[in-house]
Amino acid sequence: MHKELAESFLQCISHERDQDVEQTVTLLNTLPLKKLVSTGLAINNLTLENIRTGLAGKLYVELAPDNAIDDEINRGDIKVGDIVIIKPSSKNASSSQKKKHSKNQESTNDPDSQCTGVVYRITSQQITVTVDEKEEQNATKLYSYSRLHILKTANTITYKRMESTMRKLQEFDSIPSNKIIQFLLNGATFIPRVSGDTIQFHNPNLNESQRDAIKFSIDNEISIIHGPPGTGKTYTIIEIIQQLVKRGERVLVCGPSNIAVDTILERLAKVLPGNLLLRIGHPARLLEANLSHSLDILSKNSDAGAIVKDIYHEIDRTISSIRKIKSYKERKEAWNEVKLLRKELRVKEKKVIDELILGAKVIVSTLHGSSSKELCNIYNSTEKLFDTLIIDEVSQSMEPQCWIPLISHYKSNMKRLILAGDNKQLPPTVKTEDDVKIQSKLEKTLFDRLVEIYGDQFRKLLNVQYRMNENIMTFSSVQMYDGKLLADDSVRDKLLSDIPGVDANDETNLPLIWYDTQGDDFLESTEEETSTIFQSKFNENEALIAMDHVKKLIESNIPEHAIGIISPYSAQVALLKKTISDKYPTIEISTVDGFQGREKEVIIFSLVRSNEKFEVGFLKDERRLNVAMTRPKKQLCVIGNIETLQRSGNKYLDSWGRWSEENSDIRYPDIGDYL
């Protein structure tokens, strides 16, 4: 079975990678720079401020806004950790560059006049991009240009690691003897173990379902912790890790994204000594609070790492001098000197890195980061590195991603696998749209497949939620969790008017409000784009209602930071920002997908869809709606056409519409009141 599974995934990964790259390349090649900026894929009008050596000896390229055009950077969708290309903008080469290239556009597309890196830090005043050794010479050439821009590009590294992992799985002659892998390949019968050990819990506030999940996970070789919204999944994982460390075990904690694992690390740092924790990954992608646990940084700044500091300084001095050297021969010699220094640096750093890894009890990384050479090279000096693997947010991970730590650390012969997530929220992001079989194969997570095979034999549901008013929770509980969710007493009846200083009125005394936008005044529109990939929907008059509701909340003394506004459509998010952000800049406005894992006191949810054909698009996805309606603590305000939902032919949407008519405060807006 393992060979067939691996082969099937290899085909899917190859197709998915091609689709991802093709979509990005299509956008970058067909849309003008101005449109790329408006879609969030580019930032223009930048100048090169400085190039320096930063954390872990990496080269940092610092970019600032061109004050002649703008005094702030429009960040778009570019964020820390993204891979970007820094390019000269057209019609801005220096005189020497213009002589070298007869055509302006030629100089901007010259691969030697651009470099690729990772966004390390981004503010309204500066973008810092880290670049690797091979890009250093190109980076220094950017000084020749007066104006630059950056483009967000596809990241193929994860695909390569998934493919490498699947090929290694294929190479096994038979199903591996490791019991965990046998469970994953349906080659073992699960027999639950119950130890007589009494656990002394570190966290006294854990509820019964959390305690049960913790004990079960520690006792058994495989377990799934099913954590619906607000049920304290992360606190449960933290307690498990504390218990395992107390037993002398070494734990590898992984997740699909940096934010997922950094959230765990941030909380772990409050309950475990810092010297036991280590974070693998590019410093640019880590939360600032976790940089003190970064392997890259510790290898340079720890006592053991002091021996390499002189080499860093020498590299820095040499790179700084290169920009002043005119002779090609001398520049080449200087770069050769940098290469030799870096070779010496790698040898000395490896010893430091090995000591740091072997000294840690909990190592945290993304799923693909778990196969880093720093970790895998350890097996040259030790047979076993980890006892337990924990994968958080498994429902947001493609299954091949989950195999990366399992195969990379197969030599550890780990005795325990703990999966945590919620398969009733959004699945992993899949770019494939032209092949339904591949799309469904990649969207079916390891969580889903194991539940199909084993049912609830090792799934433990956390059933008490600490986020939502009970009325907000109820529809989600009934539809998605078999009615098993319970609201804790601390949140069950809480309203916005219970917040100190907030006025009690019709806007703050209700947990569920629905502005029903039936009629021709609230019809949706389609974004006009040169690229069909970005043809998104928006609804101008829904945005006006959202603005009005925000105004009423603010007048009732609800602070801006307590309000979140979400929509399934990026065009509607852009419109909402344009309508609301100037007056209320700290209100967070996002797509539903971008808000998963977040919460606010009040959420305004703009559905957008309102048309004569009752087409609902993204709203068909129950998991996306489940994410949306479980973000608020004290009020969910929906703006949308109930008739469109009920006549869409979708059973879930029809049920939601009918339930809301019975349980929400339904309001029928007159557009004349908002114009």
Buried (B, 14 or more C-beta within 10 A) or exposed (E): EBBEBBBBBBBBBBBBBEBBBEBBEEBBEEBEBEBBBBBBBBBBBBBBBEBBBBBBBBBBBBBBBBEEEEEEBBBBEBEBBBBBBBBBBBEBBBEEBBEBBEEBEEBBEBEEBBBBBBBBBBEEEBBBBBBEBEBBBBBBBBEBBBBBBBBBBBBEEBBEBBBBBBEBBBEBEEBBEBBBBBBBBBBBEBEEEEEEEEBEBEBEEBBEBBBBBBBBBBBBBBBBBBBBBBBBBBBBBBBBBBBBBEEEBBBBBBBBBBBBBBBBBBBBBEEBEEEBBBBBBBBBBBBEEBBBBBBBBBBBBEEBBEEBEEBBEBBBEBBEEBEEBEEEEEBEEBBEBBEEBBEEBEEBBBEBBBBBBEEBBBBBBBBBBBBBEBBBEBBEEEEEBBBBBBBBBBBBBBBBBBBBBBBBBBBBBBBBBBBBBBBBBBBBEBBBEEBEEBBEBBBBBBBBBBBEEBEEBBBBBBBBBBBBBBBBBBBBBBBBBEEEBBBBEEBBEBBBBEBEEBBEEEBBBBBBBBBBBBBEBBBBBEBEBEBEBBEBBBBBBBBBBBBBBBBEBBEBBBBBEBBBBBBBBBBBBBBBBEBBBEEBEEBBBBBBBBBBBEBBBBBBBBBBBBBEEBBBBBBBBBBBBBBBBBBBBBBBBBBBBBBBBBBBEBEBBBBBBEBBEEBBBBBEBEBEEBE
